[in-house]
Amino acid sequence: MRLATDSTVARAFRRRISCMRVSTRGDYAARALLSLALHSETSPTSVREIAERTVLPQPYLEQILLALKGAGLVRSKRGVGGGYVLARDPDDIKLSEIIRAVDGPITAGDFGEPHTDGACDHEGQCVLLAIWGAAGSHMRTFLDSFSLADIAGMSQGQRPWPATGD
């Protein structure tokens, strides 16, 4: 029996990561913050303007921005001239934080924890739980490797796009 090496597991993970999905809510949150980063004016940007620039539905975007505000990623100003601004420098906002702010913890699934003592009384299913846990960890690490400034730079052609790993 051949044991999988770290590189074998990594290759298998890269082939399978396309099965993991970022939610629509997470995608929209990232788009909204990218828009704020790309148009980093000193005055707040209205929800309507963000919705127009990103072609996102304004009512849904309002809910997302409230979650992002609650996570400390944006600040808001009410009234005339109100809207949203990034709460921190784009270099200090990681893609993983954006996803967590609107979707909760980044995992490969909600499968529970494997037995930790090596014994598994469920036909080896605990091994699969450990693998799903490792996949979630890899996904968190990957998303944590991109700051909002990195993504803005990529969108403007100033930085290379990430490799697709196909």
Phi and psi in radians as a Rosetta constraint file:
Dihedral C 1 N 2 CA 2 C 2 CIRCULARHARMONIC -1.642 0.35
Dihedral N 2 CA 2 C 2 N 3 CIRCULARHARMONIC 2.260 0.35
Dihedral C 2 N 3 CA 3 C 3 CIRCULARHARMONIC -1.471 0.35
Dihedral N 3 CA 3 C 3 N 4 CIRCULARHARMONIC 2.497 0.35
Dihedral C 3 N 4 CA 4 C 4 CIRCULARHARMONIC -1.267 0.35
Dihedral N 4 CA 4 C 4 N 5 CIRCULARHARMONIC 2.376 0.35
Dihedral C 4 N 5 CA 5 C 5 CIRCULARHARMONIC -1.534 0.35
Dihedral N 5 CA 5 C 5 N 6 CIRCULARHARMONIC 2.921 0.35
Dihedral C 5 N 6 CA 6 C 6 CIRCULARHARMONIC -1.002 0.35
Dihedral N 6 CA 6 C 6 N 7 CIRCULARHARMONIC -0.722 0.35
Dihedral C 6 N 7 CA 7 C 7 CIRCULARHARMONIC -1.210 0.35
Dihedral N 7 CA 7 C 7 N 8 CIRCULARHARMONIC -0.604 0.35
Dihedral C 7 N 8 CA 8 C 8 CIRCULARHARMONIC -1.131 0.35
Dihedral N 8 CA 8 C 8 N 9 CIRCULARHARMONIC -0.774 0.35
Dihedral C 8 N 9 CA 9 C 9 CIRCULARHARMONIC -1.117 0.35
Dihedral N 9 CA 9 C 9 N 10 CIRCULARHARMONIC -0.743 0.35
Dihedral C 9 N 10 CA 10 C 10 CIRCULARHARMONIC -1.089 0.35
Dihedral N 10 CA 10 C 10 N 11 CIRCULARHARMONIC -0.738 0.35
Dihedral C 10 N 11 CA 11 C 11 CIRCULARHARMONIC -1.120 0.35
Dihedral N 11 CA 11 C 11 N 12 CIRCULARHARMONIC -0.750 0.35
Dihedral C 11 N 12 CA 12 C 12 CIRCULARHARMONIC -1.110 0.35
Dihedral N 12 CA 12 C 12 N 13 CIRCULARHARMONIC -0.701 0.35
Dihedral C 12 N 13 CA 13 C 13 CIRCULARHARMONIC -1.101 0.35
Dihedral N 13 CA 13 C 13 N 14 CIRCULARHARMONIC -0.783 0.35
Dihedral C 13 N 14 CA 14 C 14 CIRCULARHARMONIC -1.075 0.35
Dihedral N 14 CA 14 C 14 N 15 CIRCULARHARMONIC -0.627 0.35
Dihedral C 14 N 15 CA 15 C 15 CIRCULARHARMONIC -1.212 0.35
Dihedral N 15 CA 15 C 15 N 16 CIRCULARHARMONIC -0.574 0.35
Dihedral C 15 N 16 CA 16 C 16 CIRCULARHARMONIC -1.601 0.35
Dihedral N 16 CA 16 C 16 N 17 CIRCULARHARMONIC -0.269 0.35
Dihedral C 16 N 17 CA 17 C 17 CIRCULARHARMONIC -1.087 0.35
Dihedral N 17 CA 17 C 17 N 18 CIRCULARHARMONIC -0.415 0.35
Dihedral C 17 N 18 CA 18 C 18 CIRCULARHARMONIC -1.116 0.35
Dihedral N 18 CA 18 C 18 N 19 CIRCULARHARMONIC -0.315 0.35
Dihedral C 18 N 19 CA 19 C 19 CIRCULARHARMONIC -1.313 0.35
Dihedral N 19 CA 19 C 19 N 20 CIRCULARHARMONIC -0.445 0.35
Dihedral C 19 N 20 CA 20 C 20 CIRCULARHARMONIC -1.389 0.35
Dihedral N 20 CA 20 C 20 N 21 CIRCULARHARMONIC 2.461 0.35
Dihedral C 20 N 21 CA 21 C 21 CIRCULARHARMONIC -2.166 0.35
Dihedral N 21 CA 21 C 21 N 22 CIRCULARHARMONIC 2.496 0.35
Dihedral C 21 N 22 CA 22 C 22 CIRCULARHARMONIC -1.540 0.35
Dihedral N 22 CA 22 C 22 N 23 CIRCULARHARMONIC 2.366 0.35
Dihedral C 22 N 23 CA 23 C 23 CIRCULARHARMONIC -1.181 0.35
Dihedral N 23 CA 23 C 23 N 24 CIRCULARHARMONIC 2.827 0.35
Dihedral C 23 N 24 CA 24 C 24 CIRCULARHARMONIC -1.030 0.35
Dihedral N 24 CA 24 C 24 N 25 CIRCULARHARMONIC -0.700 0.35
Dihedral C 24 N 25 CA 25 C 25 CIRCULARHARMONIC -1.067 0.35
Dihedral N 25 CA 25 C 25 N 26 CIRCULARHARMONIC -0.755 0.35
Dihedral C 25 N 26 CA 26 C 26 CIRCULARHARMONIC -1.149 0.35
Dihedral N 26 CA 26 C 26 N 27 CIRCULARHARMONIC -0.720 0.35
Dihedral C 26 N 27 CA 27 C 27 CIRCULARHARMONIC -1.084 0.35
Dihedral N 27 CA 27 C 27 N 28 CIRCULARHARMONIC -0.821 0.35
Dihedral C 27 N 28 CA 28 C 28 CIRCULARHARMONIC -1.115 0.35
Dihedral N 28 CA 28 C 28 N 29 CIRCULARHARMONIC -0.678 0.35
Dihedral C 28 N 29 CA 29 C 29 CIRCULARHARMONIC -1.087 0.35
Dihedral N 29 CA 29 C 29 N 30 CIRCULARHARMONIC -0.775 0.35
Dihedral C 29 N 30 CA 30 C 30 CIRCULARHARMONIC -1.121 0.35
Dihedral N 30 CA 30 C 30 N 31 CIRCULARHARMONIC -0.709 0.35
Dihedral C 30 N 31 CA 31 C 31 CIRCULARHARMONIC -1.097 0.35
Dihedral N 31 CA 31 C 31 N 32 CIRCULARHARMONIC -0.748 0.35
Dihedral C 31 N 32 CA 32 C 32 CIRCULARHARMONIC -1.103 0.35
Dihedral N 32 CA 32 C 32 N 33 CIRCULARHARMONIC -0.799 0.35
Dihedral C 32 N 33 CA 33 C 33 CIRCULARHARMONIC -1.209 0.35
Dihedral N 33 CA 33 C 33 N 34 CIRCULARHARMONIC -0.596 0.35
Dihedral C 33 N 34 CA 34 C 34 CIRCULARHARMONIC -1.091 0.35
Dihedral N 34 CA 34 C 34 N 35 CIRCULARHARMONIC -0.724 0.35
Dihedral C 34 N 35 CA 35 C 35 CIRCULARHARMONIC -1.044 0.35
Dihedral N 35 CA 35 C 35 N 36 CIRCULARHARMONIC -0.774 0.35
Dihedral C 35 N 36 CA 36 C 36 CIRCULARHARMONIC -1.103 0.35
Dihedral N 36 CA 36 C 36 N 37 CIRCULARHARMONIC -0.670 0.35
Dihedral C 36 N 37 CA 37 C 37 CIRCULARHARMONIC -1.189 0.35
Dihedral N 37 CA 37 C 37 N 38 CIRCULARHARMONIC -0.686 0.35
Dihedral C 37 N 38 CA 38 C 38 CIRCULARHARMONIC -1.260 0.35
Dihedral N 38 CA 38 C 38 N 39 CIRCULARHARMONIC -0.460 0.35
Dihedral C 38 N 39 CA 39 C 39 CIRCULARHARMONIC -2.089 0.35
Dihedral N 39 CA 39 C 39 N 40 CIRCULARHARMONIC 0.994 0.35
Dihedral C 39 N 40 CA 40 C 40 CIRCULARHARMONIC -1.336 0.35
Dihedral N 40 CA 40 C 40 N 41 CIRCULARHARMONIC 1.270 0.35
Dihedral C 40 N 41 CA 41 C 41 CIRCULARHARMONIC -1.368 0.35
Dihedral N 41 CA 41 C 41 N 42 CIRCULARHARMONIC 2.868 0.35
Dihedral C 41 N 42 CA 42 C 42 CIRCULARHARMONIC -1.383 0.35
Dihedral N 42 CA 42 C 42 N 43 CIRCULARHARMONIC -0.368 0.35
Dihedral C 42 N 43 CA 43 C 43 CIRCULARHARMONIC -1.678 0.35
Dihedral N 43 CA 43 C 43 N 44 CIRCULARHARMONIC 2.687 0.35
Dihedral C 43 N 44 CA 44 C 44 CIRCULARHARMONIC -1.092 0.35
Dihedral N 44 CA 44 C 44 N 45 CIRCULARHARMONIC 2.672 0.35
Dihedral C 44 N 45 CA 45 C 45 CIRCULARHARMONIC -1.870 0.35
Dihedral N 45 CA 45 C 45 N 46 CIRCULARHARMONIC 2.273 0.35
Dihedral C 45 N 46 CA 46 C 46 CIRCULARHARMONIC -1.220 0.35
Dihedral N 46 CA 46 C 46 N 47 CIRCULARHARMONIC 2.721 0.35
Dihedral C 46 N 47 CA 47 C 47 CIRCULARHARMONIC -1.041 0.35
Dihedral N 47 CA 47 C 47 N 48 CIRCULARHARMONIC -0.707 0.35
Dihedral C 47 N 48 CA 48 C 48 CIRCULARHARMONIC -1.025 0.35
Dihedral N 48 CA 48 C 48 N 49 CIRCULARHARMONIC -0.763 0.35
Dihedral C 48 N 49 CA 49 C 49 CIRCULARHARMONIC -1.159 0.35
Dihedral N 49 CA 49 C 49 N 50 CIRCULARHARMONIC -0.732 0.35
Dihedral C 49 N 50 CA 50 C 50 CIRCULARHARMONIC -1.081 0.35
Dihedral N 50 CA 50 C 50 N 51 CIRCULARHARMONIC -0.775 0.35
Dihedral C 50 N 51 CA 51 C 51 CIRCULARHARMONIC -1.064 0.35
Dihedral N 51 CA 51 C 51 N 52 CIRCULARHARMONIC -0.721 0.35
Dihedral C 51 N 52 CA 52 C 52 CIRCULARHARMONIC -1.163 0.35
Dihedral N 52 CA 52 C 52 N 53 CIRCULARHARMONIC -0.759 0.35
Dihedral C 52 N 53 CA 53 C 53 CIRCULARHARMONIC -1.172 0.35
Dihedral N 53 CA 53 C 53 N 54 CIRCULARHARMONIC -0.609 0.35
Dihedral C 53 N 54 CA 54 C 54 CIRCULARHARMONIC -1.735 0.35
Dihedral N 54 CA 54 C 54 N 55 CIRCULARHARMONIC -0.121 0.35
Dihedral C 54 N 55 CA 55 C 55 CIRCULARHARMONIC 0.987 0.35
Dihedral N 55 CA 55 C 55 N 56 CIRCULARHARMONIC 0.790 0.35
Dihedral C 55 N 56 CA 56 C 56 CIRCULARHARMONIC -1.920 0.35
Dihedral N 56 CA 56 C 56 N 57 CIRCULARHARMONIC 2.618 0.35
Dihedral C 56 N 57 CA 57 C 57 CIRCULARHARMONIC -1.169 0.35
Dihedral N 57 CA 57 C 57 N 58 CIRCULARHARMONIC 2.170 0.35
Dihedral C 57 N 58 CA 58 C 58 CIRCULARHARMONIC -1.036 0.35
Dihedral N 58 CA 58 C 58 N 59 CIRCULARHARMONIC -0.764 0.35
Dihedral C 58 N 59 CA 59 C 59 CIRCULARHARMONIC -1.067 0.35
Dihedral N 59 CA 59 C 59 N 60 CIRCULARHARMONIC -0.702 0.35
Dihedral C 59 N 60 CA 60 C 60 CIRCULARHARMONIC -1.208 0.35
Dihedral N 60 CA 60 C 60 N 61 CIRCULARHARMONIC -0.689 0.35
Dihedral C 60 N 61 CA 61 C 61 CIRCULARHARMONIC -1.083 0.35
Dihedral N 61 CA 61 C 61 N 62 CIRCULARHARMONIC -0.659 0.35
Dihedral C 61 N 62 CA 62 C 62 CIRCULARHARMONIC -1.048 0.35
Dihedral N 62 CA 62 C 62 N 63 CIRCULARHARMONIC -0.760 0.35
Dihedral C 62 N 63 CA 63 C 63 CIRCULARHARMONIC -1.092 0.35
Dihedral N 63 CA 63 C 63 N 64 CIRCULARHARMONIC -0.747 0.35
Dihedral C 63 N 64 CA 64 C 64 CIRCULARHARMONIC -1.125 0.35
Dihedral N 64 CA 64 C 64 N 65 CIRCULARHARMONIC -0.770 0.35
Dihedral C 64 N 65 CA 65 C 65 CIRCULARHARMONIC -1.121 0.35
Dihedral N 65 CA 65 C 65 N 66 CIRCULARHARMONIC -0.584 0.35
Dihedral C 65 N 66 CA 66 C 66 CIRCULARHARMONIC -1.124 0.35
Dihedral N 66 CA 66 C 66 N 67 CIRCULARHARMONIC -0.711 0.35
Dihedral C 66 N 67 CA 67 C 67 CIRCULARHARMONIC -1.138 0.35
Dihedral N 67 CA 67 C 67 N 68 CIRCULARHARMONIC -0.711 0.35
Dihedral C 67 N 68 CA 68 C 68 CIRCULARHARMONIC -1.151 0.35
Dihedral N 68 CA 68 C 68 N 69 CIRCULARHARMONIC -0.623 0.35
Dihedral C 68 N 69 CA 69 C 69 CIRCULARHARMONIC -1.139 0.35
Dihedral N 69 CA 69 C 69 N 70 CIRCULARHARMONIC -0.768 0.35
Dihedral C 69 N 70 CA 70 C 70 CIRCULARHARMONIC -1.069 0.35
Dihedral N 70 CA 70 C 70 N 71 CIRCULARHARMONIC -0.503 0.35
Dihedral C 70 N 71 CA 71 C 71 CIRCULARHARMONIC -1.520 0.35
Dihedral N 71 CA 71 C 71 N 72 CIRCULARHARMONIC -0.017 0.35
Dihedral C 71 N 72 CA 72 C 72 CIRCULARHARMONIC 1.364 0.35
Dihedral N 72 CA 72 C 72 N 73 CIRCULARHARMONIC 0.363 0.35
Dihedral C 72 N 73 CA 73 C 73 CIRCULARHARMONIC -1.631 0.35
Dihedral N 73 CA 73 C 73 N 74 CIRCULARHARMONIC -0.438 0.35
Dihedral C 73 N 74 CA 74 C 74 CIRCULARHARMONIC -2.314 0.35
Dihedral N 74 CA 74 C 74 N 75 CIRCULARHARMONIC 2.782 0.35
Dihedral C 74 N 75 CA 75 C 75 CIRCULARHARMONIC -2.082 0.35
Dihedral N 75 CA 75 C 75 N 76 CIRCULARHARMONIC 2.675 0.35
Dihedral C 75 N 76 CA 76 C 76 CIRCULARHARMONIC -2.167 0.35
Dihedral N 76 CA 76 C 76 N 77 CIRCULARHARMONIC 2.706 0.35
Dihedral C 76 N 77 CA 77 C 77 CIRCULARHARMONIC -2.240 0.35
Dihedral N 77 CA 77 C 77 N 78 CIRCULARHARMONIC 2.292 0.35
Dihedral C 77 N 78 CA 78 C 78 CIRCULARHARMONIC -1.573 0.35
Dihedral N 78 CA 78 C 78 N 79 CIRCULARHARMONIC 2.839 0.35
Dihedral C 78 N 79 CA 79 C 79 CIRCULARHARMONIC 1.507 0.35
Dihedral N 79 CA 79 C 79 N 80 CIRCULARHARMONIC -2.893 0.35
Dihedral C 79 N 80 CA 80 C 80 CIRCULARHARMONIC -1.077 0.35
Dihedral N 80 CA 80 C 80 N 81 CIRCULARHARMONIC 2.295 0.35
Dihedral C 80 N 81 CA 81 C 81 CIRCULARHARMONIC 1.342 0.35
Dihedral N 81 CA 81 C 81 N 82 CIRCULARHARMONIC 0.200 0.35
Dihedral C 81 N 82 CA 82 C 82 CIRCULARHARMONIC -1.425 0.35
Dihedral N 82 CA 82 C 82 N 83 CIRCULARHARMONIC 3.064 0.35
Dihedral C 82 N 83 CA 83 C 83 CIRCULARHARMONIC 2.653 0.35
Dihedral N 83 CA 83 C 83 N 84 CIRCULARHARMONIC -2.626 0.35
Dihedral C 83 N 84 CA 84 C 84 CIRCULARHARMONIC -2.162 0.35
Dihedral N 84 CA 84 C 84 N 85 CIRCULARHARMONIC 2.575 0.35
Dihedral C 84 N 85 CA 85 C 85 CIRCULARHARMONIC -2.366 0.35
Dihedral N 85 CA 85 C 85 N 86 CIRCULARHARMONIC 2.746 0.35
Dihedral C 85 N 86 CA 86 C 86 CIRCULARHARMONIC -1.141 0.35
Dihedral N 86 CA 86 C 86 N 87 CIRCULARHARMONIC 2.433 0.35
Dihedral C 86 N 87 CA 87 C 87 CIRCULARHARMONIC -1.424 0.35
Dihedral N 87 CA 87 C 87 N 88 CIRCULARHARMONIC -0.352 0.35
Dihedral C 87 N 88 CA 88 C 88 CIRCULARHARMONIC -2.391 0.35
Dihedral N 88 CA 88 C 88 N 89 CIRCULARHARMONIC 2.920 0.35
Dihedral C 88 N 89 CA 89 C 89 CIRCULARHARMONIC -1.077 0.35
Dihedral N 89 CA 89 C 89 N 90 CIRCULARHARMONIC 2.456 0.35
Dihedral C 89 N 90 CA 90 C 90 CIRCULARHARMONIC -0.972 0.35
Dihedral N 90 CA 90 C 90 N 91 CIRCULARHARMONIC -0.488 0.35
Dihedral C 90 N 91 CA 91 C 91 CIRCULARHARMONIC -1.148 0.35
Dihedral N 91 CA 91 C 91 N 92 CIRCULARHARMONIC -0.402 0.35
Dihedral C 91 N 92 CA 92 C 92 CIRCULARHARMONIC -1.737 0.35
Dihedral N 92 CA 92 C 92 N 93 CIRCULARHARMONIC 0.094 0.35
Dihedral C 92 N 93 CA 93 C 93 CIRCULARHARMONIC -1.963 0.35
Dihedral N 93 CA 93 C 93 N 94 CIRCULARHARMONIC 2.022 0.35
Dihedral C 93 N 94 CA 94 C 94 CIRCULARHARMONIC -1.606 0.35
Dihedral N 94 CA 94 C 94 N 95 CIRCULARHARMONIC 2.581 0.35
Dihedral C 94 N 95 CA 95 C 95 CIRCULARHARMONIC -0.997 0.35
Dihedral N 95 CA 95 C 95 N 96 CIRCULARHARMONIC -0.643 0.35
Dihedral C 95 N 96 CA 96 C 96 CIRCULARHARMONIC -1.082 0.35
Dihedral N 96 CA 96 C 96 N 97 CIRCULARHARMONIC -0.636 0.35
Dihedral C 96 N 97 CA 97 C 97 CIRCULARHARMONIC -1.131 0.35
Dihedral N 97 CA 97 C 97 N 98 CIRCULARHARMONIC -0.697 0.35
Dihedral C 97 N 98 CA 98 C 98 CIRCULARHARMONIC -1.104 0.35
Dihedral N 98 CA 98 C 98 N 99 CIRCULARHARMONIC -0.825 0.35
Dihedral C 98 N 99 CA 99 C 99 CIRCULARHARMONIC -1.103 0.35
Dihedral N 99 CA 99 C 99 N 100 CIRCULARHARMONIC -0.800 0.35
Dihedral C 99 N 100 CA 100 C 100 CIRCULARHARMONIC -1.070 0.35
Dihedral N 100 CA 100 C 100 N 101 CIRCULARHARMONIC -0.620 0.35
Dihedral C 100 N 101 CA 101 C 101 CIRCULARHARMONIC -1.082 0.35
Dihedral N 101 CA 101 C 101 N 102 CIRCULARHARMONIC -0.582 0.35
Dihedral C 101 N 102 CA 102 C 102 CIRCULARHARMONIC -1.882 0.35
Dihedral N 102 CA 102 C 102 N 103 CIRCULARHARMONIC -0.368 0.35
Dihedral C 102 N 103 CA 103 C 103 CIRCULARHARMONIC -2.013 0.35
Dihedral N 103 CA 103 C 103 N 104 CIRCULARHARMONIC -0.175 0.35
Dihedral C 103 N 104 CA 104 C 104 CIRCULARHARMONIC 1.510 0.35
Dihedral N 104 CA 104 C 104 N 105 CIRCULARHARMONIC -2.865 0.35
Dihedral C 104 N 105 CA 105 C 105 CIRCULARHARMONIC -1.013 0.35
Dihedral N 105 CA 105 C 105 N 106 CIRCULARHARMONIC 2.504 0.35
Dihedral C 105 N 106 CA 106 C 106 CIRCULARHARMONIC -1.507 0.35
Dihedral N 106 CA 106 C 106 N 107 CIRCULARHARMONIC 1.966 0.35
Dihedral C 106 N 107 CA 107 C 107 CIRCULARHARMONIC -2.390 0.35
Dihedral N 107 CA 107 C 107 N 108 CIRCULARHARMONIC 2.868 0.35
Dihedral C 107 N 108 CA 108 C 108 CIRCULARHARMONIC -1.461 0.35
Dihedral N 108 CA 108 C 108 N 109 CIRCULARHARMONIC -0.122 0.35
Dihedral C 108 N 109 CA 109 C 109 CIRCULARHARMONIC 2.861 0.35
Dihedral N 109 CA 109 C 109 N 110 CIRCULARHARMONIC 2.984 0.35
Dihedral C 109 N 110 CA 110 C 110 CIRCULARHARMONIC -1.869 0.35
Dihedral N 110 CA 110 C 110 N 111 CIRCULARHARMONIC 1.374 0.35
Dihedral C 110 N 111 CA 111 C 111 CIRCULARHARMONIC -1.902 0.35
Dihedral N 111 CA 111 C 111 N 112 CIRCULARHARMONIC -0.096 0.35
Dihedral C 111 N 112 CA 112 C 112 CIRCULARHARMONIC 1.593 0.35
Dihedral N 112 CA 112 C 112 N 113 CIRCULARHARMONIC -3.064 0.35
Dihedral C 112 N 113 CA 113 C 113 CIRCULARHARMONIC -1.831 0.35
Dihedral N 113 CA 113 C 113 N 114 CIRCULARHARMONIC 2.467 0.35
Dihedral C 113 N 114 CA 114 C 114 CIRCULARHARMONIC -1.327 0.35
Dihedral N 114 CA 114 C 114 N 115 CIRCULARHARMONIC 2.844 0.35
Dihedral C 114 N 115 CA 115 C 115 CIRCULARHARMONIC -1.104 0.35
Dihedral N 115 CA 115 C 115 N 116 CIRCULARHARMONIC 2.475 0.35
Dihedral C 115 N 116 CA 116 C 116 CIRCULARHARMONIC -1.732 0.35
Dihedral N 116 CA 116 C 116 N 117 CIRCULARHARMONIC -0.152 0.35
Dihedral C 116 N 117 CA 117 C 117 CIRCULARHARMONIC -1.623 0.35
Dihedral N 117 CA 117 C 117 N 118 CIRCULARHARMONIC 0.110 0.35
Dihedral C 117 N 118 CA 118 C 118 CIRCULARHARMONIC 1.557 0.35
Dihedral N 118 CA 118 C 118 N 119 CIRCULARHARMONIC -0.270 0.35
Dihedral C 118 N 119 CA 119 C 119 CIRCULARHARMONIC -1.597 0.35
Dihedral N 119 CA 119 C 119 N 120 CIRCULARHARMONIC 2.385 0.35
Dihedral C 119 N 120 CA 120 C 120 CIRCULARHARMONIC -2.392 0.35
Dihedral N 120 CA 120 C 120 N 121 CIRCULARHARMONIC 2.115 0.35
Dihedral C 120 N 121 CA 121 C 121 CIRCULARHARMONIC -1.765 0.35
Dihedral N 121 CA 121 C 121 N 122 CIRCULARHARMONIC 0.408 0.35
Dihedral C 121 N 122 CA 122 C 122 CIRCULARHARMONIC -2.185 0.35
Dihedral N 122 CA 122 C 122 N 123 CIRCULARHARMONIC 0.876 0.35
Dihedral C 122 N 123 CA 123 C 123 CIRCULARHARMONIC 0.905 0.35
Dihedral N 123 CA 123 C 123 N 124 CIRCULARHARMONIC 0.662 0.35
Dihedral C 123 N 124 CA 124 C 124 CIRCULARHARMONIC 1.396 0.35
Dihedral N 124 CA 124 C 124 N 125 CIRCULARHARMONIC 0.127 0.35
Dihedral C 124 N 125 CA 125 C 125 CIRCULARHARMONIC -1.071 0.35
Dihedral N 125 CA 125 C 125 N 126 CIRCULARHARMONIC -0.408 0.35
Dihedral C 125 N 126 CA 126 C 126 CIRCULARHARMONIC -1.117 0.35
Dihedral N 126 CA 126 C 126 N 127 CIRCULARHARMONIC -0.540 0.35
Dihedral C 126 N 127 CA 127 C 127 CIRCULARHARMONIC -1.109 0.35
Dihedral N 127 CA 127 C 127 N 128 CIRCULARHARMONIC -0.767 0.35
Dihedral C 127 N 128 CA 128 C 128 CIRCULARHARMONIC -1.087 0.35
Dihedral N 128 CA 128 C 128 N 129 CIRCULARHARMONIC -0.699 0.35
Dihedral C 128 N 129 CA 129 C 129 CIRCULARHARMONIC -1.047 0.35
Dihedral N 129 CA 129 C 129 N 130 CIRCULARHARMONIC -0.703 0.35
Dihedral C 129 N 130 CA 130 C 130 CIRCULARHARMONIC -1.138 0.35
Dihedral N 130 CA 130 C 130 N 131 CIRCULARHARMONIC -0.686 0.35
Dihedral C 130 N 131 CA 131 C 131 CIRCULARHARMONIC -1.145 0.35
Dihedral N 131 CA 131 C 131 N 132 CIRCULARHARMONIC -0.770 0.35
Dihedral C 131 N 132 CA 132 C 132 CIRCULARHARMONIC -1.086 0.35
Dihedral N 132 CA 132 C 132 N 133 CIRCULARHARMONIC -0.666 0.35
Dihedral C 132 N 133 CA 133 C 133 CIRCULARHARMONIC -1.098 0.35
Dihedral N 133 CA 133 C 133 N 134 CIRCULARHARMONIC -0.725 0.35
Dihedral C 133 N 134 CA 134 C 134 CIRCULARHARMONIC -1.147 0.35
Dihedral N 134 CA 134 C 134 N 135 CIRCULARHARMONIC -0.675 0.35
Dihedral C 134 N 135 CA 135 C 135 CIRCULARHARMONIC -1.106 0.35
Dihedral N 135 CA 135 C 135 N 136 CIRCULARHARMONIC -0.738 0.35
Dihedral C 135 N 136 CA 136 C 136 CIRCULARHARMONIC -1.090 0.35
Dihedral N 136 CA 136 C 136 N 137 CIRCULARHARMONIC -0.687 0.35
Dihedral C 136 N 137 CA 137 C 137 CIRCULARHARMONIC -1.107 0.35
Dihedral N 137 CA 137 C 137 N 138 CIRCULARHARMONIC -0.742 0.35
Dihedral C 137 N 138 CA 138 C 138 CIRCULARHARMONIC -1.103 0.35
Dihedral N 138 CA 138 C 138 N 139 CIRCULARHARMONIC -0.713 0.35
Dihedral C 138 N 139 CA 139 C 139 CIRCULARHARMONIC -1.125 0.35
Dihedral N 139 CA 139 C 139 N 140 CIRCULARHARMONIC -0.760 0.35
Dihedral C 139 N 140 CA 140 C 140 CIRCULARHARMONIC -1.046 0.35
Dihedral N 140 CA 140 C 140 N 141 CIRCULARHARMONIC -0.789 0.35
Dihedral C 140 N 141 CA 141 C 141 CIRCULARHARMONIC -1.086 0.35
Dihedral N 141 CA 141 C 141 N 142 CIRCULARHARMONIC -0.753 0.35
Dihedral C 141 N 142 CA 142 C 142 CIRCULARHARMONIC -1.087 0.35
Dihedral N 142 CA 142 C 142 N 143 CIRCULARHARMONIC -0.854 0.35
Dihedral C 142 N 143 CA 143 C 143 CIRCULARHARMONIC -1.168 0.35
Dihedral N 143 CA 143 C 143 N 144 CIRCULARHARMONIC -0.521 0.35
Dihedral C 143 N 144 CA 144 C 144 CIRCULARHARMONIC -1.251 0.35
Dihedral N 144 CA 144 C 144 N 145 CIRCULARHARMONIC -0.249 0.35
Dihedral C 144 N 145 CA 145 C 145 CIRCULARHARMONIC -1.428 0.35
Dihedral N 145 CA 145 C 145 N 146 CIRCULARHARMONIC -0.051 0.35
Dihedral C 145 N 146 CA 146 C 146 CIRCULARHARMONIC -2.053 0.35
Dihedral N 146 CA 146 C 146 N 147 CIRCULARHARMONIC 2.130 0.35
Dihedral C 146 N 147 CA 147 C 147 CIRCULARHARMONIC -1.603 0.35
Dihedral N 147 CA 147 C 147 N 148 CIRCULARHARMONIC 2.869 0.35
Dihedral C 147 N 148 CA 148 C 148 CIRCULARHARMONIC -1.070 0.35
Dihedral N 148 CA 148 C 148 N 149 CIRCULARHARMONIC -0.615 0.35
Dihedral C 148 N 149 CA 149 C 149 CIRCULARHARMONIC -1.140 0.35
Dihedral N 149 CA 149 C 149 N 150 CIRCULARHARMONIC -0.683 0.35
Dihedral C 149 N 150 CA 150 C 150 CIRCULARHARMONIC -1.036 0.35
Dihedral N 150 CA 150 C 150 N 151 CIRCULARHARMONIC -0.825 0.35
Dihedral C 150 N 151 CA 151 C 151 CIRCULARHARMONIC -1.160 0.35
Dihedral N 151 CA 151 C 151 N 152 CIRCULARHARMONIC -0.715 0.35
Dihedral C 151 N 152 CA 152 C 152 CIRCULARHARMONIC -1.071 0.35
Dihedral N 152 CA 152 C 152 N 153 CIRCULARHARMONIC -0.758 0.35
Dihedral C 152 N 153 CA 153 C 153 CIRCULARHARMONIC -1.087 0.35
Dihedral N 153 CA 153 C 153 N 154 CIRCULARHARMONIC -0.691 0.35
Dihedral C 153 N 154 CA 154 C 154 CIRCULARHARMONIC -1.118 0.35
Dihedral N 154 CA 154 C 154 N 155 CIRCULARHARMONIC -0.741 0.35
Dihedral C 154 N 155 CA 155 C 155 CIRCULARHARMONIC -1.180 0.35
Dihedral N 155 CA 155 C 155 N 156 CIRCULARHARMONIC -0.390 0.35
Dihedral C 155 N 156 CA 156 C 156 CIRCULARHARMONIC -1.721 0.35
Dihedral N 156 CA 156 C 156 N 157 CIRCULARHARMONIC 0.099 0.35
Dihedral C 156 N 157 CA 157 C 157 CIRCULARHARMONIC 1.320 0.35
Dihedral N 157 CA 157 C 157 N 158 CIRCULARHARMONIC 0.257 0.35
Dihedral C 157 N 158 CA 158 C 158 CIRCULARHARMONIC -1.600 0.35
Dihedral N 158 CA 158 C 158 N 159 CIRCULARHARMONIC -0.249 0.35
Dihedral C 158 N 159 CA 159 C 159 CIRCULARHARMONIC -2.392 0.35
Dihedral N 159 CA 159 C 159 N 160 CIRCULARHARMONIC 2.657 0.35
Dihedral C 159 N 160 CA 160 C 160 CIRCULARHARMONIC -1.232 0.35
Dihedral N 160 CA 160 C 160 N 161 CIRCULARHARMONIC 2.554 0.35
Dihedral C 160 N 161 CA 161 C 161 CIRCULARHARMONIC -1.263 0.35
Dihedral N 161 CA 161 C 161 N 162 CIRCULARHARMONIC 2.709 0.35
Dihedral C 161 N 162 CA 162 C 162 CIRCULARHARMONIC -1.194 0.35
Dihedral N 162 CA 162 C 162 N 163 CIRCULARHARMONIC 2.612 0.35
Dihedral C 162 N 163 CA 163 C 163 CIRCULARHARMONIC -1.216 0.35
Dihedral N 163 CA 163 C 163 N 164 CIRCULARHARMONIC 2.524 0.35
Dihedral C 163 N 164 CA 164 C 164 CIRCULARHARMONIC -1.420 0.35
Dihedral N 164 CA 164 C 164 N 165 CIRCULARHARMONIC -0.383 0.35
Dihedral C 164 N 165 CA 165 C 165 CIRCULARHARMONIC 1.277 0.35
Dihedral N 165 CA 165 C 165 N 166 CIRCULARHARMONIC 0.351 0.35
